[in-house]
């Protein structure tokens, strides 16, 4: 591969990466103002909330692609999932 081809390929990679980043930044505008599960208000300017709350993006759900969960709801959901997986493993062992 010559220098011209290599530079063209690298430029395309950078362009694709920038497009993807722009799409993700645009999703921030669709961030809900409250927890999707329990409807506790979310303050975008609160640093603690921004670092402890969880965001889930589902591209296949065009009507509501961005979901926001408070730590309490997130931990509850994780426990339910872990219990379900544990039960499935126990049933497979029998």
Secondary structure, DSSP 8 states (H G I E B T S, - for coil): --HHHHHHHHHHHHHHHHHHHHHHHHHHTT--SB-TTT--B--TT-HHHHHHSEEEE-TT-SSS-EEEE-HHHHHHHHHHHHHHHHHHHHHHH-
